């Protein structure tokens, strides 16, 4: 009959980072390492044993659950670890930047190493241990033989207010289609502080009118045809036909990576068949570090300019 013993078992932060925002999105990486001995020989964990590794609240109970509001993921998500360090400057050059963000994933290819990712919506500091099931027995790093645990103190998520955004209005398209009749399209870019990107963006309070590339909140019912919208995040190009049918022409557009993007189009001699007006359009973005920010966009100056405010 073989004798199996857990020789070592530890939990530690994967790297130097200890920071975690309690926004429910950001993760902090934790490495769990275990080594077993079978009949006096070091033997790798089986895949089932490695998969049984969990991170739970520190306790004498090896079956203790995670505290309410805490989650332990087995995969790295799209949000960056660490703390955002705000700077006084905003990125000046408006170059296209892809929405996708690349992250370095901790190496858990070893059969004896498992990476777990903690995240939370709770504010209180907590201590955590790891557990594993080996040969039918559940062990924890909190047992006297191992005496290993970590402490996590979540930080309050920051808020990026409109005053922290840099606005640039681009006169992206202007053409006289006939004598005294113009089409004019302005694109608005509200730029996030340097070091932040828009990872996710959602919209609400817009008109129930289909446009494939933008969400309108104002459409005029008579000439000139004015459309005020926020641009969908996946959109990388615009055409005049996206606003005025039977017209075409390229509209300059930067990719959504670091911007909230709005657009005002105006066309003399045209009108919208289904006009409508909402007081504003709402948008919520989730940034690089998983922090969530909400804004409202209004139109001013007879609907010829756009204004963004904090929601």
C-alpha positions as CSV (number, residue, x, y, z in Angstrom):
1,X,0.0,0.0,0.0
2,X,1.5,3.3,-1.1
3,X,1.8,6.2,1.4
4,X,1.1,9.7,0.0
5,X,2.1,12.9,1.9
6,X,1.9,16.5,1.0
7,X,5.4,17.7,1.5
8,X,4.9,21.4,0.8
9,X,2.0,23.7,0.2
10,X,2.1,27.5,-0.1
11,X,0.1,30.5,-1.4
12,X,1.7,33.8,-2.4
13,X,1.2,36.7,-4.7
14,X,2.3,35.9,-8.2
15,X,4.5,39.0,-8.5
16,X,5.2,42.2,-6.7
17,X,1.6,43.5,-7.1
18,X,-0.7,43.5,-4.0
19,X,-3.2,46.0,-5.3
20,X,-6.9,45.4,-6.0
21,X,-9.7,47.8,-6.7
22,X,-13.1,46.6,-5.3
23,X,-14.8,47.2,-8.6
24,X,-15.7,43.6,-9.2
25,X,-13.6,43.6,-12.4
26,X,-9.9,43.9,-11.6
27,X,-8.0,40.8,-10.4
28,X,-4.9,40.2,-8.3
29,X,-2.9,37.2,-9.2
30,X,-2.1,34.5,-6.7
31,X,0.3,31.5,-7.1
32,X,-0.4,28.2,-5.3
33,X,2.4,25.7,-5.2
34,X,2.1,22.1,-3.9
35,X,4.5,19.1,-3.8
36,X,3.6,15.6,-2.8
37,X,5.6,12.5,-1.8
38,X,4.5,9.0,-2.7
39,X,6.4,6.2,-0.9
40,X,9.3,8.6,-0.1
41,X,9.6,9.9,-3.7
42,X,8.6,13.3,-5.0
43,X,5.7,12.9,-7.5
44,X,3.9,15.5,-9.6
45,X,0.3,16.3,-8.8
46,X,-2.3,14.7,-11.1
47,X,-4.4,17.0,-13.3
48,X,-7.3,16.3,-11.0
49,X,-5.3,17.2,-7.9
50,X,-4.1,20.4,-9.5
51,X,-7.6,21.4,-10.6
52,X,-8.9,20.8,-7.0
53,X,-6.8,23.8,-5.8
54,X,-9.0,26.6,-4.5
55,X,-8.4,29.9,-2.8
56,X,-10.7,30.5,0.2
57,X,-10.9,32.6,3.3
58,X,-8.3,31.7,5.9
59,X,-9.9,29.4,8.4
60,X,-9.3,26.3,10.5
61,X,-12.1,24.8,8.3
62,X,-10.6,23.3,5.1
63,X,-14.0,23.6,3.5
64,X,-14.4,27.3,4.2
65,X,-15.9,29.3,1.3
66,X,-14.8,32.6,-0.1
67,X,-16.2,35.6,1.7
68,X,-19.4,37.2,0.2
69,X,-18.5,39.5,-2.7
70,X,-15.2,37.7,-3.4
71,X,-14.5,35.6,-6.5
72,X,-11.5,33.4,-7.4
73,X,-11.1,32.9,-11.2
74,X,-9.0,30.4,-13.0
75,X,-8.3,32.6,-16.0
76,X,-6.9,36.1,-16.4
77,X,-9.5,38.6,-17.6
78,X,-9.0,41.7,-19.8
79,X,-8.3,44.2,-17.0
80,X,-4.8,45.2,-16.0
81,X,-3.4,44.5,-12.5
82,X,-1.9,47.2,-10.3
83,X,-2.8,50.7,-9.4
84,X,-3.5,53.5,-11.9
85,X,-1.2,56.4,-11.5
86,X,-2.9,59.6,-12.8
87,X,-0.7,62.2,-14.5
88,X,-1.4,65.8,-15.1
89,X,-1.0,65.4,-18.9
90,X,-3.3,63.8,-21.3
91,X,-2.1,61.9,-24.4
92,X,-1.6,64.6,-27.0
93,X,-1.4,62.6,-30.3
94,X,-4.7,61.1,-31.3
95,X,-3.4,58.0,-33.0
96,X,-5.7,54.9,-33.4
97,X,-5.1,52.4,-30.6
98,X,-6.8,49.0,-30.6
99,X,-9.4,48.2,-27.9
100,X,-7.8,44.8,-27.1
101,X,-5.2,45.0,-24.3
102,X,-2.4,42.3,-24.0
103,X,-1.5,41.0,-20.6
104,X,1.3,38.8,-19.4
105,X,-0.2,35.7,-17.9
106,X,1.6,34.0,-15.0
107,X,3.1,30.6,-15.9
108,X,1.1,27.8,-14.5
109,X,2.3,25.1,-16.9
110,X,4.0,23.2,-14.1
111,X,1.9,20.3,-12.8
112,X,2.6,21.6,-9.3
113,X,1.7,25.2,-9.8
114,X,-1.8,26.8,-10.1
115,X,-2.6,30.4,-10.7
116,X,-5.8,31.9,-9.3
117,X,-7.2,35.4,-9.7
118,X,-9.0,37.2,-6.9
119,X,-11.5,40.0,-7.4
120,X,-14.1,41.6,-5.2
121,X,-16.8,44.2,-4.7
122,X,-16.2,44.2,-0.9
123,X,-14.3,46.9,0.9
124,X,-12.9,45.0,3.9
125,X,-9.4,43.5,4.1
126,X,-9.4,39.7,4.1
127,X,-6.9,36.8,4.6
128,X,-6.8,33.9,2.2
129,X,-5.5,30.4,2.2
130,X,-5.3,27.7,-0.5
131,X,-6.8,24.2,-0.3
132,X,-6.1,21.0,-2.3
133,X,-7.5,17.5,-2.4
134,X,-4.7,14.8,-2.5
135,X,-5.5,11.1,-2.2
136,X,-9.0,11.9,-0.9
137,X,-7.7,14.2,1.9
138,X,-8.3,18.0,1.9
139,X,-5.3,20.1,3.0
140,X,-5.0,23.9,3.5
141,X,-2.0,26.2,3.6
142,X,-3.3,27.3,7.0
143,X,-2.4,24.0,8.6
144,X,0.5,24.1,11.1
145,X,2.7,22.1,8.8
146,X,2.5,24.9,6.1
147,X,1.3,28.1,7.9
148,X,0.9,30.1,4.6
149,X,-1.7,32.8,3.8
150,X,-2.0,36.1,2.1
151,X,-3.8,39.4,3.0
152,X,-5.6,41.5,0.5
153,X,-6.7,45.1,1.3
154,X,-9.0,46.3,-1.6
155,X,-8.8,50.0,-2.6
156,X,-11.6,52.3,-3.6
157,X,-12.1,52.6,-7.4
158,X,-11.2,56.0,-8.8
159,X,-13.6,58.2,-10.8
160,X,-12.6,59.9,-14.0
161,X,-14.7,63.1,-14.3
162,X,-15.4,65.0,-17.5
163,X,-13.0,67.7,-16.2
164,X,-10.3,65.0,-16.5
165,X,-11.0,64.3,-20.1
166,X,-9.5,66.3,-23.0
167,X,-12.0,67.3,-25.7
168,X,-11.1,67.7,-29.4
169,X,-13.6,68.5,-32.0
170,X,-12.6,67.4,-35.5
171,X,-14.3,69.1,-38.6
172,X,-14.2,65.6,-40.2
173,X,-16.2,66.3,-43.3
174,X,-17.5,69.3,-45.2
175,X,-18.8,69.5,-48.7
176,X,-21.0,71.8,-50.7
177,X,-23.3,69.4,-52.5
178,X,-25.0,72.2,-54.5
179,X,-25.0,76.0,-54.4
180,X,-25.4,77.1,-50.8
181,X,-26.2,73.5,-49.7
182,X,-23.6,71.9,-47.4
183,X,-23.1,68.7,-45.5
184,X,-21.0,69.2,-42.4
185,X,-19.9,66.4,-40.0
186,X,-18.0,67.1,-36.8
187,X,-16.6,64.2,-34.7
188,X,-16.0,64.8,-31.0
189,X,-13.3,63.0,-29.0
190,X,-13.2,63.0,-25.2
191,X,-9.8,61.5,-24.4
192,X,-9.1,59.5,-21.3
193,X,-6.1,60.4,-19.1
194,X,-2.8,59.0,-20.2
195,X,-2.5,55.3,-19.4
196,X,-6.2,54.4,-19.6
197,X,-8.1,52.8,-22.4
198,X,-11.8,52.0,-23.0
199,X,-12.1,48.3,-22.5
200,X,-15.9,48.2,-22.5
201,X,-18.6,50.7,-23.4
202,X,-22.4,50.6,-23.1
203,X,-25.2,53.1,-24.1
204,X,-28.7,53.9,-23.0
205,X,-31.4,56.6,-23.3
206,X,-30.9,56.9,-27.1
207,X,-33.6,57.0,-29.8
208,X,-35.0,53.7,-31.0
209,X,-33.9,54.3,-34.6
210,X,-31.6,51.9,-36.3
211,X,-28.2,53.2,-37.3
212,X,-25.5,50.5,-37.7
213,X,-22.6,52.6,-36.5
214,X,-23.9,55.1,-34.0
215,X,-26.7,55.7,-31.4
216,X,-28.6,58.9,-32.1
217,X,-30.4,61.0,-29.4
218,X,-31.5,63.8,-31.7
219,X,-32.8,63.8,-35.2
220,X,-34.3,66.9,-36.8
221,X,-37.7,66.7,-38.6
222,X,-36.9,69.4,-41.1
223,X,-34.1,71.0,-43.1
224,X,-31.3,71.1,-42.1
225,X,-31.1,67.4,-41.1
226,X,-29.2,67.3,-37.9
227,X,-28.2,64.0,-36.2
228,X,-26.5,63.9,-32.8
229,X,-25.1,60.6,-31.8
230,X,-22.4,58.7,-29.9
231,X,-20.4,56.3,-32.0
232,X,-20.4,52.5,-31.2
233,X,-17.0,51.3,-29.9
234,X,-16.3,48.7,-32.5
235,X,-16.7,51.2,-35.4
236,X,-13.4,52.0,-37.1
237,X,-14.7,54.0,-40.1
238,X,-17.6,56.3,-41.0
239,X,-19.2,57.4,-44.3
240,X,-21.5,60.3,-45.0
241,X,-24.1,57.6,-46.0
242,X,-24.1,56.5,-42.3
243,X,-26.0,59.8,-41.7
244,X,-27.4,61.0,-45.0
245,X,-28.8,58.5,-47.4
246,X,-27.8,58.7,-51.1
247,X,-24.7,60.6,-50.2
248,X,-21.2,59.2,-49.8
249,X,-17.8,60.3,-48.7
250,X,-15.2,59.2,-46.1
251,X,-15.4,60.7,-42.7
252,X,-12.1,60.8,-40.7
253,X,-12.4,58.7,-37.6
254,X,-10.0,57.6,-34.9
255,X,-10.4,54.1,-33.3
256,X,-12.1,54.0,-30.0
257,X,-9.2,52.9,-27.8
258,X,-8.7,56.0,-25.6
259,X,-11.9,58.0,-26.5
260,X,-15.5,58.5,-26.0
261,X,-16.7,59.5,-29.5
262,X,-19.6,61.6,-30.5
263,X,-20.7,63.0,-33.8
264,X,-22.9,65.9,-35.1
265,X,-24.0,65.8,-38.7
266,X,-25.8,68.6,-40.5
267,X,-27.2,68.5,-44.1
268,X,-29.0,71.4,-45.8
269,X,-32.0,70.5,-47.8
270,X,-32.5,67.1,-46.0
271,X,-34.8,65.9,-43.2
272,X,-35.3,62.7,-41.3
273,X,-38.5,60.7,-41.9
274,X,-38.6,59.6,-38.2
275,X,-37.4,62.6,-36.2
276,X,-37.1,62.4,-32.4
277,X,-35.3,63.8,-29.4
278,X,-34.1,62.5,-26.1
279,X,-32.9,64.9,-23.4
280,X,-29.5,63.2,-23.5
281,X,-27.7,59.9,-24.3
282,X,-26.0,58.0,-21.5
283,X,-22.8,56.0,-21.8
284,X,-20.8,53.9,-19.3
285,X,-17.2,52.9,-19.9
286,X,-15.1,50.4,-18.1
287,X,-11.4,51.3,-18.3
288,X,-8.0,49.5,-18.2
289,X,-8.2,48.7,-14.5
290,X,-11.9,47.7,-14.5
291,X,-13.1,51.0,-13.0
292,X,-16.5,52.2,-14.2
293,X,-17.4,55.7,-15.3
294,X,-20.7,57.1,-16.5
295,X,-21.5,60.2,-18.5
296,X,-24.3,62.0,-20.4
297,X,-24.1,63.7,-23.7
298,X,-26.3,66.7,-24.6
299,X,-26.7,68.9,-27.6
300,X,-26.5,72.7,-27.4
301,X,-26.5,75.7,-29.6
302,X,-29.7,74.6,-31.6
303,X,-28.3,71.1,-31.6
304,X,-25.1,72.1,-33.4
305,X,-22.7,71.3,-30.6
306,X,-22.2,68.4,-28.2
307,X,-21.5,68.5,-24.5
308,X,-20.5,65.7,-22.2
309,X,-21.3,65.8,-18.4
310,X,-20.8,63.5,-15.5
311,X,-23.8,61.3,-14.9
